[in-house]
Amino acid sequence: MLERGRFVLQGRLRSVLAQLREYAHAHADLPMLSRTHGQPASPTTVGKEFANVAVRLAAAIDAIARVPLLAKMNGAGRKLPTHTWSPTDDRLGEVRAGPLSKAWD
């Protein structure tokens, strides 16, 4: 379940990243006045600002991929089946079954 959620999240973030890259190229020559601490600063381009956001988002996507998925297995009865099945999620349109993670804490 956690791996599937991360997979969906990363896919959506990659779509946003692709759009940001398109905007960066499309507006590479459009000048703008940047700001530092609320004050006018050096001129830049709108494309460069989109590119800066894209680089930060790419780093965040990579960081999400490196997070180990751990599951704490306790609770009523301490039974594994409690943690291996979830009902249909209308947004995903499928029944998800299987352990929460490959790594157990």
Buried (B, 14 or more C-beta within 10 A) or exposed (E): BBEBEBEEEBEEBEEEBEEBBEBBEEBEEEEEEEEEEEEEEEEBBBBBBBBEBBBEBBEEBEEEEEEEBEBEBEEEEEEEEEBEEEEEEEEEEEEBEEBBBEEEE
